[in-house]
Amino acid sequence: MYKNNITILKHHNGTFPLSLTPIPKVCATSQKGPEILKVFALLGKLGLVKTNESNFKEETEMSLVLARIDQRLIHGIVVTQWAGATQAKRLMVVDDEVSKDEVQKSAMRMSKPVGTGMSIIDTETAIKNFNAGKYDSHNVFMIVREPSTLVKLAEGGVKIPKVNIGIIFDGEGKTTVKKMVSVNEEEVNDLKKLQSMGIPVTFHFVPSEAEEPLETYIK
């Protein structure tokens, strides 16, 4: 997530050489990631660090913290566990069909955590809004039903830091690869495409469980 864009200028015991100092990479889902960025931003304002403005601005305003494929969309695990684990300030459902269903949208909005925003929008609107910077400085946790939605978002310029495979229902032409996850050929190809685009893809049902790489169940 972080680039070599910080130059340490001062220390309580003296001065460091003016050379680029890399910041350790922190997982996009880390609970401390946003706070770390805020600390460096404050240190920059105090003159204690010098930042590469374009890179640091991009990183401190990173809006999407995690994308989850979950065909139940907004439900207990998402609301009670993932929203807190990602420190989400906004839950976002991106789905071309659900975004037109006012009844379903109303039901989902009723279940969102207090103090958390919610957007239920179609793919085109999501691409437009992210590229316009509408969600800059937000912590957005995105939920979609299909891997293909994430492929379209990535191809449209949305920066997806990580994809979490949660629940994909069984059905005709599908193979069950893991508990709660069944995929067809198209979904497998889309998941592999996301990974080929440099986006980490893991199986992760609830935050307390260990993540498992895509290759664990999909070769």
C-alpha positions in Angstrom: 0.0 0.0 0.0 2.8 2.4 0.9 5.5 3.6 -1.4 9.0 5.0 -0.7 7.6 8.4 -0.2 8.6 9.5 3.2 11.8 11.4 4.1 12.6 11.6 7.8 13.8 15.1 8.7 14.0 15.2 12.5 14.2 13.0 15.5 14.1 13.8 19.2 17.8 13.1 19.4 18.9 14.7 16.2 18.5 14.7 12.5 18.3 11.8 10.0 20.0 11.9 6.6 17.6 13.3 3.9 17.0 10.0 2.2 13.9 8.2 1.2 12.7 5.9 4.0 10.3 3.1 3.0 7.2 2.7 5.1 6.4 -1.0 5.9 3.5 -2.4 3.8 0.3 -2.8 5.8 -2.6 -5.0 4.7 -5.5 -3.1 3.3 -7.8 -4.7 5.9 -5.5 -3.8 8.9 -7.4 -2.1 11.6 -4.4 0.2 12.2 -3.8 1.1 8.6 -5.9 4.3 8.4 -4.5 5.5 11.8 -0.9 5.0 10.5 -1.6 7.1 7.5 -3.2 9.9 9.6 -0.1 9.9 11.8 2.2 10.4 8.8 -0.1 13.1 7.5 0.1 15.0 10.8 3.9 14.6 11.0 4.1 16.1 7.5 2.1 19.1 8.6 4.4 19.5 11.7 7.5 19.4 9.4 8.8 16.2 11.0 8.6 14.2 7.7 8.7 15.2 4.1 6.3 13.5 1.8 6.2 12.9 -1.9 2.9 14.9 -2.3 1.4 13.1 -5.2 2.0 9.6 -3.9 1.1 10.3 -0.3 -2.0 12.2 -1.2 -3.1 9.2 -3.2 -2.5 6.8 -0.4 -4.0 8.9 2.5 -7.1 9.3 0.4 -7.4 5.7 -0.5 -11.1 5.1 -0.2 -11.8 1.4 -0.9 -10.3 -0.8 1.9 -11.8 -4.2 0.9 -14.1 -5.8 -1.7 -16.0 -8.9 -0.7 -17.9 -11.3 -3.0 -20.9 -12.3 -0.9 -24.2 -13.3 -2.6 -26.1 -12.6 0.7 -24.9 -9.0 0.4 -25.8 -7.2 3.6 -26.3 -9.7 6.4 -25.2 -10.5 10.0 -21.5 -11.4 9.3 -21.0 -8.3 7.1 -22.7 -6.0 9.6 -21.4 -7.4 12.9 -18.0 -8.6 11.9 -16.6 -7.3 8.6 -17.8 -3.7 9.1 -15.8 -3.5 12.3 -12.8 -5.4 11.1 -12.4 -3.0 8.1 -13.3 0.1 10.2 -15.8 0.8 7.4 -17.4 4.3 7.4 -19.4 3.3 4.4 -20.9 -0.1 3.3 -21.3 -0.2 -0.5 -23.3 -2.7 -2.5 -22.5 -2.6 -6.2 -25.1 -4.5 -8.2 -26.9 -3.6 -11.4 -30.1 -5.4 -10.4 -30.3 -4.7 -6.6 -29.7 -1.0 -7.2 -33.1 -0.8 -8.9 -35.0 -2.7 -6.2 -36.3 -0.2 -3.8 -37.8 -2.8 -1.4 -34.5 -4.7 -1.1 -32.5 -1.4 -0.7 -34.8 -0.2 2.1 -34.3 -3.5 3.9 -30.5 -3.4 3.7 -30.4 0.2 4.8 -32.3 -0.7 8.0 -29.6 -3.2 9.0 -26.6 -1.0 8.6 -24.6 -0.1 11.7 -25.3 3.2 13.4 -23.0 5.9 12.1 -22.1 4.0 9.0 -23.1 5.3 5.5 -24.5 3.0 2.9 -24.5 3.2 -0.9 -26.4 0.7 -3.1 -25.4 1.6 -6.7 -24.9 0.1 -10.1 -21.5 -0.6 -11.6 -21.4 2.4 -13.9 -22.2 4.8 -11.1 -19.6 3.2 -8.9 -16.9 3.7 -11.5 -18.0 7.3 -12.1 -18.1 8.1 -8.4 -14.7 6.5 -7.5 -12.9 8.1 -10.4 -14.4 11.5 -9.5 -13.0 11.1 -5.9 -16.5 11.1 -4.3 -15.3 8.6 -1.6 -11.9 10.0 -1.0 -11.0 9.9 2.7 -13.8 7.4 3.3 -13.3 3.8 4.5 -15.4 1.9 2.0 -16.2 -1.8 2.4 -17.6 -3.0 -0.9 -19.9 -6.0 -1.3 -20.8 -7.5 -4.7 -22.5 -10.7 -5.8 -20.4 -11.6 -8.8 -16.6 -11.6 -9.5 -17.5 -10.1 -12.9 -18.6 -6.9 -11.2 -15.2 -6.5 -9.7 -13.5 -7.1 -13.1 -15.6 -4.3 -14.6 -14.8 -2.0 -11.7 -11.0 -2.7 -12.0 -11.1 -2.2 -15.8 -13.0 1.0 -15.2 -10.2 2.5 -13.1 -11.4 1.6 -9.5 -8.5 0.7 -7.3 -9.3 -2.5 -5.5 -6.7 -3.3 -2.8 -8.0 -6.9 -2.1 -10.8 -9.2 -2.9 -12.4 -11.4 -0.2 -14.4 -14.5 -1.3 -17.2 -15.0 1.2 -20.3 -16.7 -0.1 -21.1 -17.8 -3.6 -24.2 -20.0 -3.9 -24.4 -23.4 -5.5 -26.3 -23.9 -8.7 -26.5 -25.5 -12.1 -23.1 -25.9 -13.7 -21.2 -25.1 -10.5 -18.6 -26.9 -8.5 -18.4 -26.6 -4.7 -14.8 -25.8 -3.9 -15.2 -24.8 -0.2 -17.9 -24.5 2.3 -20.3 -21.7 1.2 -18.4 -21.3 -2.1 -19.5 -22.9 -5.4 -18.2 -21.6 -8.8 -18.7 -22.0 -12.5 -16.2 -21.6 -15.2 -17.0 -18.0 -15.8 -16.5 -17.1 -12.1 -13.3 -19.1 -11.9 -11.9 -17.1 -14.9 -13.0 -13.8 -13.4 -11.3 -14.6 -10.1 -8.1 -15.5 -11.9 -8.3 -12.4 -14.0 -8.6 -10.2 -10.9 -5.5 -11.9 -9.5 -3.7 -11.4 -12.9 -4.4 -7.7 -12.6 -2.4 -7.6 -9.4 -5.3 -7.7 -7.0 -4.9 -10.2 -4.1 -7.8 -12.7 -4.0 -8.4 -14.8 -0.9 -11.0 -17.0 0.7 -12.0 -15.4 4.1 -15.4 -16.2 5.5 -15.1 -14.3 8.8 -12.3 -12.0 10.1 -11.4 -14.5 12.9 -10.5 -17.2 10.4 -7.2 -17.4 8.6 -7.2 -16.2 5.0 -6.5 -18.8 2.3 -5.1 -17.9 -1.1 -7.2 -18.4 -4.2 -4.9 -21.3 -5.3 -5.8 -23.3 -2.2 -9.1 -24.3 -3.9 -9.0 -23.0 -7.4 -6.0 -24.1 -9.5 
